[in-house]
Amino acid sequence: MNAEKAAAAVGTGPETLSDWVSQGVVPEYAGEWTRAAVGKARLVKRILARGYTLEQVREATDQGRLLSGQLVELFGVGDESYPQAQVAAELGLDPSVVDRVAAMLGIGQGEELGEPDRHLLRYIAKAMEVGLPLDAILQLTRVYVRAISQVADAEVRLVHLYVHEPLMRSGASAEALGQEMLTLTEDLLPLAAPLLEQLHWRMLSHFIEQDVVGHMETEIARDDADVGLMLVAIAFADLAGYTQLTEREGDLHALEVVGRFLHEVSTTLPEHARVIKTIGDEVMIIGPDPGALTAWAVALRERLADEPRPRIAVHYGYARYRDGDYYGREVNLAARVSAESGAGEVLVTRAVVEASGPDLRFEPIADVQLRGFKDSTEIFLASVDPESGG
């Protein structure tokens, strides 16, 4: 493409691009503005906007610390772009839908869409044609964006940590670094899509089975106005004294401890319970059976007897499912009860006590005024009834 089109794609003027070329920060330019050169120029613009100088950019380029234009080119940076209104009209979508999806992708209002964005919106239009409600489509898109963002972030960071940085430390030239990273990316990219597809199908099969059984076990609100409201057992678990452990033993040791804890949690959950999210050492779990989830929590506490010990809270109530997560008063209450628990304790609410079987024993602790709640909450210490043989 010519300099004017390249400047428009980058979002700067032709004179600026010419200056960057003369300064040596766009070595991919060799007499014409290829996708690789445009992609590198867009990267340079972003770096300069963060306060770095052209001298620093040139130094980083010479050292191989910036992506080569050929690598950027693999992802279509610098391809043709389209106004959002044009894409909406072409696909028969309401412009507000395009705006919302663009926002999920980090695209500003009025900013043009690239070909991958246009293709993605084409799938969304097709999903609407076959009858999936718009609200469900937008929720799924948010979940996909969040999950795939985490996958892509891990891919880039791990390759950087285990491949790119060792290559830079080896003293290889910028050209050799760029070629090595390009070769690796070209070899790995064809593996990513089929791997993700197979994992998706495997997990989809698993959760379809859970959903079928869940129709028998989970009470769902019948009021159409309460779509997504479900009666579930909610558990929060974390490690008591984790912050102190980090200070005392260092981040690496603490990460190993958390890794073992999360592995133990995810591999021992009762049937149909699942981890919803983790934040540091805290994990949120949802399941249909409060008794089974409490029995699991007590067993986990016994297995993890070394410091730092887990502390767990279980509650039972209606929570609203949205965007792959659960929200509402009862979720907040479960989290507040968790904050009241100590090392090695499993605390539950009255709702759990009343819904659990005879194999568990519950010792009343107190009526606690939880932060943010008007009424006090009865809290019980859970254990296995020794006479049950559990």
C-alpha positions in Angstrom: 0.0 0.0 0.0 1.1 3.6 -0.5 2.3 5.9 2.3 -1.1 7.6 2.7 -3.0 4.3 3.2 -0.3 3.1 5.5 -0.5 6.3 7.6 -4.3 5.9 7.8 -3.9 2.3 8.9 -1.4 3.3 11.6 -3.3 6.4 12.7 -0.5 8.9 12.0 0.8 11.1 9.2 3.0 10.0 6.2 5.8 12.3 7.4 5.8 10.6 10.8 6.1 7.2 9.1 9.0 8.5 7.0 10.7 9.7 10.1 10.3 6.4 11.8 11.8 4.6 8.8 14.8 7.0 8.8 15.3 6.5 12.5 15.5 2.7 12.0 12.5 1.7 14.1 10.6 0.1 11.2 13.3 -2.1 9.5 10.5 -4.1 7.9 10.0 -1.2 5.4 11.9 -1.9 2.2 10.5 0.6 -0.2 6.9 -0.4 0.2 4.4 -0.5 3.1 3.7 -4.2 3.5 1.5 -5.6 6.2 4.6 -6.4 8.2 5.8 -2.8 8.0 2.4 -1.4 8.9 2.1 -3.8 11.8 5.4 -2.8 13.2 4.6 0.9 12.7 1.4 0.4 14.7 3.4 -1.3 17.4 5.9 1.6 17.5 3.0 4.1 17.8 1.7 2.3 20.9 5.1 2.2 22.5 5.7 5.9 21.9 2.2 6.6 23.4 3.4 5.0 26.6 6.2 7.5 27.0 9.1 5.8 25.4 11.5 7.6 23.0 12.4 6.7 19.5 16.0 6.1 20.7 14.6 3.5 23.2 12.5 1.9 20.5 15.5 1.6 18.2 17.6 0.1 20.9 14.9 -2.4 21.7 14.6 -3.2 18.0 18.3 -3.8 17.7 18.3 -6.1 20.7 15.5 -8.2 19.4 13.2 -7.2 22.3 10.3 -6.1 19.9 8.3 -8.4 17.7 9.5 -8.6 14.2 7.2 -7.3 11.5 7.0 -10.8 10.0 5.7 -12.1 13.2 3.1 -9.3 13.5 2.1 -10.0 9.9 1.0 -13.5 10.8 -2.0 -12.0 12.7 -3.1 -9.8 9.9 -2.2 -6.5 11.6 -2.6 -3.7 9.0 -5.4 -5.5 7.0 -8.3 -3.6 5.6 -10.7 -2.1 8.2 -14.4 -1.3 8.1 -16.7 1.2 9.8 -18.8 -0.3 12.4 -22.0 1.0 10.8 -21.0 -0.6 7.5 -20.5 -4.0 9.2 -23.8 -3.7 11.0 -25.7 -3.0 7.8 -23.9 -5.7 5.9 -24.8 -8.4 8.5 -28.3 -7.1 9.3 -27.3 -6.4 12.9 -28.5 -3.6 15.1 -25.6 -1.0 15.4 -26.0 -1.3 19.2 -25.1 -5.0 19.0 -22.0 -4.2 17.0 -21.0 -1.5 19.6 -21.4 -3.9 22.5 -19.4 -6.7 20.8 -16.7 -4.2 19.8 -16.5 -2.9 23.4 -15.9 -6.5 24.6 -13.0 -6.8 22.1 -11.5 -3.5 23.4 -12.5 -1.6 20.3 -13.5 2.0 21.0 -16.8 3.5 19.9 -16.5 4.6 16.3 -13.2 2.8 15.8 -13.1 0.7 12.6 -13.2 -3.1 12.7 -10.6 -5.4 11.2 -11.4 -8.5 9.1 -11.2 -10.9 12.1 -13.8 -8.7 14.0 -16.1 -8.6 10.9 -15.8 -12.4 10.7 -16.6 -12.8 14.4 -19.7 -10.6 14.0 -20.8 -12.8 11.1 -21.0 -15.8 13.5 -23.0 -13.8 15.9 -25.5 -12.8 13.2 -25.8 -16.5 12.3 -26.4 -17.5 15.9 -29.3 -14.9 16.1 -30.7 -16.4 12.8 -30.9 -19.9 14.3 -32.8 -18.6 17.3 -30.4 -18.1 20.2 -31.6 -15.0 22.2 -29.4 -11.9 22.0 -28.8 -11.8 25.7 -27.5 -15.4 25.7 -25.3 -14.6 22.7 -23.8 -11.6 24.4 -23.2 -13.5 27.6 -21.5 -16.3 25.7 -19.3 -13.8 23.8 -18.2 -12.2 27.0 -17.3 -15.6 28.5 -15.4 -16.6 25.3 -13.5 -13.3 25.3 -12.6 -13.6 28.9 -11.5 -17.3 28.6 -9.6 -16.9 25.3 -7.9 -13.8 26.6 -6.6 -15.8 29.4 -5.5 -18.5 27.0 -3.7 -16.1 24.7 -2.1 -14.2 27.5 -0.7 -17.5 28.9 0.6 -18.5 25.4 2.4 -15.3 24.9 3.8 -15.0 28.4 5.0 -18.6 28.6 6.7 -18.5 25.2 8.3 -15.2 26.3 9.6 -16.6 29.6 10.8 -20.0 28.3 11.9 -19.1 24.7 12.3 -15.4 24.0 14.1 -14.4 27.2 16.6 -17.3 27.0 17.3 -16.5 23.4 18.0 -12.8 24.3 20.3 -13.9 27.1 22.2 -16.1 24.6 23.4 -13.1 22.7 21.8 -14.0 19.5 21.4 -11.2 16.9 18.1 -9.4 16.5 17.7 -11.0 13.1 18.3 -14.5 14.5 15.9 -13.8 17.4 13.2 -12.6 15.0 13.6 -15.7 12.8 13.5 -18.1 15.7 10.4 -16.6 17.1 8.8 -16.5 13.7 9.6 -20.2 13.0 8.3 -21.2 16.5 5.1 -19.2 16.0 4.4 -20.7 12.6 4.9 -24.2 13.9 2.8 -23.7 17.0 -0.2 -21.7 15.6 -1.6 -24.7 13.5 -1.7 -26.7 16.8 -3.6 -24.2 18.8 -7.0 -24.3 17.1 -7.4 -28.1 17.0 -6.2 -28.4 20.6 -8.7 -25.8 21.7 -11.4 -27.4 19.7 -10.8 -30.9 21.2 -10.8 -29.4 24.7 -14.0 -27.5 24.0 -15.8 -30.6 22.8 -14.6 -32.6 25.7 -15.7 -30.0 28.3 -18.9 -29.4 26.4 -19.8 -33.1 26.6 -19.0 -33.1 30.3 -21.2 -30.1 31.1 -24.1 -31.3 28.9 -24.1 -34.4 31.0 -24.0 -32.4 34.2 -26.8 -30.2 33.0 -29.1 -33.2 32.2 -28.6 -34.6 35.7 -28.9 -31.1 37.1 -32.4 -30.8 35.8 -33.3 -33.5 38.3 -31.2 -32.0 41.2 -31.2 -28.2 40.9 -34.3 -26.1 41.6 -34.7 -23.3 39.0 -37.0 -20.4 39.5 -40.2 -20.8 37.5 -40.9 -17.1 37.1 -39.9 -16.0 33.5 -38.6 -12.7 35.1 -36.1 -14.7 37.1 -34.2 -16.3 34.2 -30.8 -17.5 35.5 -31.9 -17.7 39.2 -30.9 -21.1 40.6 -30.9 -22.7 44.0 -27.3 -23.8 44.6 -24.8 -24.6 47.2 -22.0 -22.0 47.3 -18.6 -22.6 48.9 -15.6 -20.3 49.3 -12.2 -21.8 50.3 -8.8 -20.3 50.8 -5.7 -20.8 52.9 -5.4 -19.1 56.3 -2.2 -17.2 56.7 -1.3 -17.2 53.0 -0.1 -13.6 53.1 2.2 -14.3 56.0 3.5 -17.4 54.2 4.3 -15.2 51.2 6.2 -12.8 53.4 8.0 -15.5 55.3 8.9 -18.0 52.5 8.7 -15.9 49.4 6.5 -15.9 46.3 7.8 -19.0 44.6 7.2 -21.2 47.7 3.7 -19.7 48.2 2.8 -20.3 44.6 3.8 -24.0 45.0 1.5 -24.2 48.0 -1.4 -22.6 46.2 -0.9 -24.8 43.2 -1.1 -27.9 45.4 -4.2 -26.5 47.2 -6.0 -25.7 43.9 -5.1 -29.1 42.5 -6.5 -30.8 45.6 -9.7 -28.8 45.4 -10.4 -29.4 41.7 -9.6 -33.1 41.7 -11.7 -34.0 44.8 -14.9 -32.1 44.4 -18.2 -34.1 44.7 -20.1 -35.0 41.5 -21.6 -32.0 39.7 -19.8 -29.4 41.8 -17.3 -27.2 40.0 -14.9 -24.4 40.5 -16.3 -21.1 39.2 -13.3 -18.9 39.7 -10.1 -18.5 41.6 -8.5 -15.3 42.9 -5.1 -15.9 44.3 -5.5 -18.6 46.9 -9.3 -18.2 47.1 -11.6 -20.5 45.2 -15.4 -20.2 44.6 -17.3 -23.5 44.1 -20.9 -24.1 43.1 -22.8 -27.4 43.4 -26.4 -28.7 43.6 -26.0 -30.6 47.0 -25.1 -28.6 50.1 -24.6 -31.8 52.1 -22.2 -33.3 49.6 -20.3 -30.0 49.4 -20.0 -29.7 53.1 -18.9 -33.3 53.5 -16.2 -32.6 50.9 -15.1 -29.5 52.7 -14.7 -31.4 56.0 -12.7 -34.1 54.2 -10.5 -31.5 52.5 -9.8 -29.9 55.8 -8.7 -33.3 57.2 -6.4 -34.0 54.2 -4.7 -30.7 54.3 -3.6 -30.8 57.9 -0.3 -28.9 57.4 0.1 -25.2 57.5 -1.3 -23.2 55.9 -4.6 -24.8 56.6 -7.8 -24.2 54.5 -10.7 -22.3 55.8 -14.1 -23.0 54.1 -17.6 -21.6 54.2 -20.7 -23.2 52.6 -24.1 -21.6 52.1 -27.3 -22.6 50.3 -29.6 -20.2 48.4 -30.7 -18.6 45.2 -27.9 -17.2 43.0 -28.2 -15.6 39.6 -26.1 -17.1 36.8 -24.7 -14.7 34.3 -21.6 -14.5 32.0 -20.3 -17.8 33.4 -20.4 -16.6 37.0 -22.9 -16.4 39.9 -24.1 -13.2 41.6 -26.5 -12.0 44.2 -27.1 -11.6 47.9 -26.5 -15.3 48.8 -23.1 -15.3 47.0 -22.1 -12.3 49.0 -23.3 -13.9 52.2 -21.3 -17.0 51.6 -18.2 -14.8 51.0 -18.8 -13.0 54.3 -19.1 -16.2 56.2 -15.8 -17.4 54.7 -14.2 -14.2 56.1 -15.4 -15.3 59.6 -13.8 -18.8 59.4 -10.4 -19.6 60.9 -7.7 -22.1 59.9 -9.0 -25.6 59.6 -12.7 -24.6 60.0 -15.7 -25.3 57.9 -18.5 -22.9 58.6 -22.0 -23.2 57.3 -25.3 -21.4 57.5 -28.7 -22.5 58.8 -29.8 -23.2 55.2 -27.0 -25.8 54.8 -27.9 -27.5 58.2 -31.5 -27.9 57.2 -30.7 -29.3 53.7 -28.0 -31.8 54.8 -28.3 -35.4 55.8 -27.6 -37.2 59.1 -23.9 -38.0 58.3 -22.9 -34.5 59.3 -22.7 -32.8 62.6 -23.2 -29.1 63.2 -22.2 -27.1 66.2 -23.8 -23.7 66.7 -21.2 -21.0 66.9 -23.1 -17.7 67.0 -25.5 -15.3 65.4 -23.1 -13.0 63.5 -23.7 -9.6 62.1 -22.0 -9.9 58.8 -20.7 -6.7 57.1 -23.3 -5.3 54.7 -26.2 -7.4 56.0 -29.1 -6.0 58.1 -30.0 -9.2 59.8 -27.7 -11.5 61.8 -26.7 -14.9 60.4 -26.6 -18.2 62.2 -23.2 -19.9 61.7 -22.4 -23.5 62.5 -19.1 -25.4 62.6 -19.4 -28.5 60.4 -17.8 -31.9 61.1 -18.6 -35.6 60.2 -20.7 -37.5 62.7 -18.3 -40.1 64.0 -21.1 -42.6 64.4 -21.9 -42.4 60.7 -18.7 -44.0 59.7 -18.0 -41.1 57.3 
